Structures are given as structure tokens and as C-alpha cells.
Amino acid sequence: MATRATPVADLWSGLWAAILAACGLFALVDAFAPPQDLPWKALDLRQPVGAATAAKLAALEVSDADSAQRAEKLTAQCLTLLRQAGVTASRVPDQDDGGFCVVRGAVRISGGEQAPLSPAGVVMRCPMAARLLLWDRETVQPAARAILGAQATRIDNLGTFACRRVYGSRDAAARPSQHARANALDVSAVRLSDGRRVSVADDWDGSGPAGREGEIFLRRLRDGGCKVFGNVLTPDYNAAHRDHFHLDAAAIGVCARKRN
């Protein structure tokens, strides 16, 4: 005479079936989904920006609370990723003026497979440099080819490090700018292989030398920047940014688009 399964046995049987199904689904996702979309896969700056890229970049950030040993470990990991992606970068000494302007885990990019910065030799925190690399490869270069039919050969900038408060405020209550952490870059223009220069000051509204194509190009740069940077501040944000993009790696920020 057959025995009837108990409710507990049915529950365990169903639970094991669910576990096996979940393991099978995980194996399929792990094998076939793009690695840049999977948070458990290691970051690779040679891959496109994916759903998990921002979180992986954030995991490389050095916080004020991190020990010197952890800061060096994270920065070394970040430097390795840059070099694997074809970037020539070197570690620079930390800076600390006593607590206001603190730069930890910074690097200097001196060459490699990306559009060089002009002026060159600027210092920035390593995860910011990684974001800049992804922006160049995934946004700046494709946009230059598709919209302007040229290669982006140089990115003009107004610098990274400046020991000041936001907007240069003298109010002691104002928070430090991301520039005071070397965690930001101000981009003023992009130079092209055909000799053209598309600048934020002249071409943002489409009336400058680059015409309507320059306007479209700059907005493509803004939109792509919003995928990898914390803050992307443009002329639409305020008058202080009328001639440049402010790009930084803040944990929480805004992507400045004109409100209609």
C-alpha cells in the first residue's frame, strides 16, 4: 500500500526544486549576460558601460574613514584597471591641508589609448580617472565620429584640483567643492582631427562655429557623462558653468538638463 507524502515532505521537495531552478537560472545569467551588467563580475574598463558599472566604480572610492592600507589597496586596484585598459598612469602623493582640502588615492595620466587632456598632467582621484576613460571611449569618440565625422584628439580642461568651497564661496558654512578633493574635472572644449574645436562657451546654443552639429555633439557628451559621473553641470545649470562642463565623481549628484 503506497504511503502519502506528508505536508512537510511536500514543502521540502518544493523548496529544493526552487533552489535548483534558481541555481540553474543564476548559471545561465552568469554564463550569457554581459559582464558589465553583473555586479559580481570584476570591473573591466575595456568593457562598455553597463548596469553594474557605476556600483563597481563606487567600490573603488577611497573614503575619509578608510585606513591608509585600505586606501592604497583600492588605489592600486584602480591603477591596475587603468593600465589594463591601455592608460599610462602613475600614483601621486596624497595631500592634506588639515582636513579641508584632502586628496587621497590620486593619479596622473600621462598617455595611453584615450584623448589626451590639455593642459596635460592634471591630478585626479583614480576612480575619477576611470570614469573619464569610460566617457572618452563610450561617449566622446563615438559622438565625434557619428555627429562630426572626425576623431576627438584632445579634451581642453580648466583643471581638477582647486582648494576651495563650492562656487568659490567664502562662506565658512559652504561645503568643500569636489575640486578640493581632486575629484572633478572642468571640460571647456573638444578638439578634432580635422582641426575644428567645439567649445562649450561658443557652441552650446548652436550659434557658434560648429553650428547645429556642435550643439548636438555637446549634448551627447552631457548625456553620456550622466551615465558615469556623479554630477554633470552644464550651461543649463547656472551662469557659473556657461563656458564648461563640470564633471565629478560625487556619490549623489545631478545631471543638469534644461527644464522646459
C-alpha positions in Angstrom: 0.0 0.0 0.0 1.5 3.4 -1.1 2.2 5.9 1.6 1.1 9.5 1.1 3.8 12.3 1.3 3.4 14.5 4.4 2.9 18.3 4.0 6.5 18.8 5.4 7.9 16.5 2.8 6.0 18.3 0.1 7.4 21.6 1.4 11.0 20.4 1.3 10.5 18.9 -2.1 9.2 22.2 -3.4 11.9 24.2 -1.7 14.7 22.0 -3.2 13.1 22.3 -6.7 13.0 26.1 -6.3 16.7 26.2 -5.2 17.7 24.1 -8.1 15.8 26.2 -10.5 17.4 29.4 -9.0 20.8 27.9 -9.3 20.2 27.0 -12.9 18.9 30.5 -13.7 22.0 32.0 -12.0 24.3 29.8 -14.0 22.6 30.9 -17.2 22.8 34.6 -16.3 26.4 34.2 -15.2 27.4 32.5 -18.5 25.5 34.6 -21.0 24.7 38.1 -19.6 27.2 40.9 -20.4 29.7 41.0 -17.5 29.3 44.8 -17.2 25.7 44.2 -16.2 26.5 41.7 -13.4 27.6 43.1 -10.0 29.5 40.0 -9.0 31.8 40.2 -12.1 35.0 42.2 -11.8 35.2 45.7 -13.3 37.0 45.8 -16.7 37.4 49.3 -18.2 37.7 47.8 -21.6 34.1 46.8 -21.5 31.1 49.1 -22.3 29.3 50.9 -19.5 26.7 48.5 -18.1 24.0 48.3 -15.4 26.6 47.5 -12.8 29.4 49.7 -13.9 28.6 52.6 -11.6 28.4 50.4 -8.5 31.8 48.8 -9.4 33.4 52.2 -9.8 31.9 53.3 -6.5 33.5 50.3 -4.8 36.9 51.7 -5.7 36.3 55.0 -4.0 38.5 55.9 -1.0 36.5 57.4 1.8 37.8 59.7 4.6 37.3 56.9 7.1 39.5 54.4 5.2 42.8 53.4 6.7 46.0 54.2 4.8 46.4 50.5 4.0 42.9 50.2 2.5 43.3 53.4 0.6 46.5 52.1 -1.0 44.9 48.8 -1.8 41.9 50.4 -3.6 44.1 52.8 -5.5 46.4 50.0 -6.6 43.4 48.1 -7.9 42.2 51.1 -9.8 45.6 51.8 -11.3 45.8 48.2 -12.5 42.4 48.6 -14.2 43.6 51.8 -16.0 46.8 50.2 -17.2 45.0 47.0 -18.4 42.8 49.4 -20.4 45.8 50.9 -22.1 46.2 54.0 -20.0 49.6 55.2 -18.8 49.1 56.5 -15.2 51.1 56.9 -12.1 50.4 57.4 -8.4 50.9 60.8 -6.9 51.4 61.7 -3.2 48.3 62.3 -1.0 47.6 65.9 0.1 46.0 67.0 3.4 45.9 70.7 4.5 44.5 69.7 7.8 41.1 68.5 6.8 39.5 70.8 4.3 41.4 70.0 1.1 42.2 66.3 1.2 43.3 64.4 -1.8 43.7 60.6 -1.3 44.3 57.9 -3.9 45.1 60.3 -6.8 46.9 59.6 -10.1 48.3 61.4 -13.0 47.5 60.2 -16.6 50.5 60.8 -18.9 49.4 58.9 -22.0 47.7 55.9 -23.5 44.7 55.0 -25.6 42.4 57.9 -24.9 42.1 61.6 -26.0 44.8 63.5 -24.0 43.9 66.3 -21.7 45.1 69.8 -22.4 46.7 71.1 -20.3 48.2 67.7 -19.5 49.5 66.3 -16.2 46.4 67.1 -14.2 46.0 65.1 -10.9 42.7 63.4 -10.1 41.4 60.6 -7.8 41.8 57.3 -9.6 38.1 56.4 -9.9 37.5 59.8 -11.4 40.2 59.0 -14.0 38.5 55.6 -14.7 35.2 57.5 -15.3 37.0 59.9 -17.6 38.4 57.0 -19.6 34.9 55.4 -20.0 33.4 58.7 -21.0 36.0 59.2 -23.7 35.7 55.7 -25.1 32.0 55.2 -24.8 30.7 58.8 -25.5 33.2 61.3 -26.7 34.8 59.3 -29.5 31.6 57.6 -30.8 29.8 61.0 -30.8 32.7 62.8 -32.6 32.6 60.1 -35.4 28.8 59.9 -35.7 28.0 63.6 -35.5 31.1 65.4 -36.7 32.8 62.8 -38.8 36.1 63.2 -37.1 38.2 61.8 -34.2 38.4 63.6 -30.9 42.1 64.2 -30.4 42.2 66.4 -27.3 40.0 67.5 -24.4 40.6 71.0 -23.2 40.1 71.4 -19.5 40.2 74.1 -16.8 41.8 71.8 -14.2 40.9 69.3 -11.5 42.3 70.4 -8.1 41.4 73.7 -6.5 41.3 74.2 -2.7 38.0 76.0 -2.5 34.4 75.7 -1.5 31.5 75.2 -3.9 31.4 78.1 -6.5 34.4 79.6 -4.7 32.2 80.7 -1.8 33.8 82.5 1.2 31.0 81.3 3.5 32.6 79.1 6.1 29.4 77.0 6.2 29.6 76.1 2.5 30.8 72.6 1.7 34.1 71.9 0.0 33.9 71.6 -3.8 34.7 68.2 -5.3 37.7 70.1 -6.8 39.1 70.3 -3.3 39.3 66.5 -3.4 40.7 66.4 -7.0 37.5 64.6 -7.7 36.3 66.8 -10.5 37.3 68.0 -14.0 36.1 71.1 -15.8 35.9 70.5 -19.6 35.8 73.5 -21.9 36.2 72.1 -25.4 37.0 69.1 -27.6 39.5 69.3 -30.4 39.0 67.2 -33.5 41.3 65.5 -36.0 40.2 67.9 -38.8 41.3 71.0 -36.9 37.9 72.0 -35.5 37.4 72.9 -31.9 33.9 72.5 -30.3 33.7 74.6 -27.2 31.0 74.9 -24.5 31.3 78.7 -24.5 30.8 79.1 -28.2 28.8 76.1 -29.4 26.4 75.2 -26.6 23.4 77.0 -28.2 24.2 76.0 -31.8 25.1 79.5 -33.0 28.9 79.1 -32.8 31.5 77.9 -35.4 30.5 74.3 -35.0 26.8 75.1 -35.8 23.9 72.8 -35.0 26.2 69.8 -35.1 28.3 71.2 -32.3 25.2 71.7 -30.2 24.1 68.1 -30.8 27.6 66.9 -30.0 27.9 68.7 -26.7 24.5 67.5 -25.6 25.5 63.9 -26.4 28.6 64.4 -24.3 26.4 65.6 -21.4 24.0 62.7 -21.7 26.8 60.2 -21.9 28.6 61.8 -18.9 25.4 61.3 -16.8 26.0 57.5 -17.1 29.4 57.6 -15.4 29.8 60.8 -13.4 28.0 61.9 -10.2 27.5 65.5 -11.3 27.3 66.8 -14.8 26.8 70.6 -14.6 26.4 72.5 -17.9 25.3 76.0 -19.0 21.8 74.8 -18.4 22.6 74.6 -14.7 23.7 78.1 -14.0 25.8 81.0 -15.3 28.9 79.8 -13.5 29.1 76.9 -16.0 28.4 79.0 -19.1 31.8 78.0 -20.6 32.5 74.5 -19.3 31.1 71.2 -18.1 31.8 70.3 -14.5 32.2 66.5 -14.2 32.8 64.9 -10.9 32.5 61.6 -9.0 30.3 62.6 -6.1 28.2 59.8 -4.8 25.0 61.7 -5.3 24.6 64.5 -7.8 22.6 65.9 -10.7 22.7 65.7 -14.5 21.9 69.3 -15.5 19.4 69.5 -18.3 17.3 72.5 -19.3 13.9 72.4 -17.7 11.2 73.1 -20.3 
